[in-house]
Amino acid sequence: MDHKGLQELFNYPLMSAITDRRTRRVAQGTSIDAGPLSHTSSNAPEPLTALEEAVLISSTGTTGSSTMHDVPTKNDKGEESFATPLMNIISRGTSSIDNVHSVHFIMINDEGTWLIRQRRNHEALEEMAKRPPRWEDWTEADWLAAAEGSKHKLYKERLDFPREWPYYFIWNRTLSNRPGTTIFLPIVDITRQLINVFISLLSEDDGARPLFVDDWSKFKPKTFLDWFAWAGSKIGLVPEIPYQIIGGAKRGQDKWLNANFPVPVNFYGAFRSDYEVFLMLQNLMLIGQGMGLGAWMHAAVDSPYIYERDPAKGKFGLEFRMQKPKKWRNWPPVPTTLDNPIGIDGLLESLSPPYVKNMDEAVDIVIEEKYGPKGTYGDKDIFNMSYKNGADGEAFLKMASKRPTDQVIEYTKEIVNYIYDTYGRFPAAANAWHIPGVWLQFSHLEMEYYEKFFDESLYRRQAEREAMWGKPGK
């Protein structure tokens, strides 16, 4: 490491970062009107240095060459069990449901609004090969190059909104998204994650595959068997059918599924994707503390305002392609009645029409990304990298031969097509691109304010920041 700030960051203890981490909101150049605790700044806003920002950007990306498959491949009966739920081999800095890496970041600073690109498999490996494998061996130039290669400029100006409700509220109007700050806004692709969840659940052992029902819709008979089951439920021959069975009564009688434990398809929604977001944000908070930055995780401008851009019409967000909702007589729950943000063309594209021809193709893409020649379980060169002996990786792949069957793929397609055809969107209970509702602001602090009012132990690391990292441009 050839920079004092990097040396100090890597020497800062993790336990100190945890105990010293605090929310610090007041960026340099910001004044506070708080009666006797007021402060008028005489400083100009000061953006993060290029190196400071580069460390934060790179920390949201890939961190290693491969994920370990330290799992059994057989069930308690000694039978082959599904052991290939992961979507990616390459690692990031936090846990991810099935390693889908569904979280992406929008970065906002004085130079504009950026998408931080995420790479997978061979593309990620090619990028990582340009630098030493361990971060502590990176030079300043390595950090800067890695960050620059990840940035895609969306707009030349800072993403911002009127300083009023419903955009900013309470003290956010004064403190949030100020000049000089750098914002990380997380956004999540739900479509891949949810399709993979369906595939994994339906790849369970015999007797454990769920029957999916639409928990937002009453049972509506369509086929003769549906009508027979409905009539039988009315006279007590079969249990009451309160919800629509996806696939109809024939699926309820399918011994391949377990109708005793139906799964409500809309229960999944964003399917716990928020935990990956918050782990990433916590990592960034701890890194920011080690660097001596001010950091503030807060509920700032929320959806739907983030998704649409037309300043003349009061829309100041990102220019997402918005899928219009169906027309309803009896409206189902939100968000089905709202526009669905399905992507930014060429940059962030969900597995939803028109980015796919139909929902069958969406499922086929997930299968190809996992099991195709360049997929997670199809590319032996990447898969074997986590093993001492490459033959062990190949042995795992040979044992984990129980991949999605034709029945699994067929029912998965039936489920996702039902959702899309019924609600005019995928998924129904969440947006295709989901915003958890928080963003993380980093800044150089208004030190005179903190020195005036607060115990020095609460900002000691921040007071040392300039000595470690210098001023922007120097």
Buried (B, 14 or more C-beta within 10 A) or exposed (E): BEBEBBEBBEEBEEEEBEEBBBEBBBBBBBBBEEEEEEBEBEBEBBBBBBBBBBBBBBBBBBBBBBBEBEEEBEBEEEEEBBBBBBBBBBBBBBEBBBBBBBBBBBBBBBBBBBBBBBBBBEEBBEBBEEBEEEBEEBBBEBBBBBBEBBBEEBEEEBBBBEEEEEBBBEEBBBBBBBBBBBBBBBBBBBBBBBBBBBBBBBBBBEEEBBBBBBBBBEBEBEEEBBEBBBEBBEEEEBEEBEBBBBBBBEBBBBEBBBBEEBBBBBEBBBBEBBEBBBBBBBBBBBBBBBBBBBBBBBEBBBBBBBBBBEEEEEBBBBBBBBBEBBEEEEEBEEBBBBBBBBBBEEEBBBBBBEBBEBBBBBBBBBBBBBBBEEBBBBBEEBBBBBBEEBEEBBEBBEBBEBBBEEBBBBBBBBBBBBBBEBBBBBBBBBBBBBBBBBBBBBBBBBBBBBEEEEEEEEBEBBBEBBEBBBEBEE
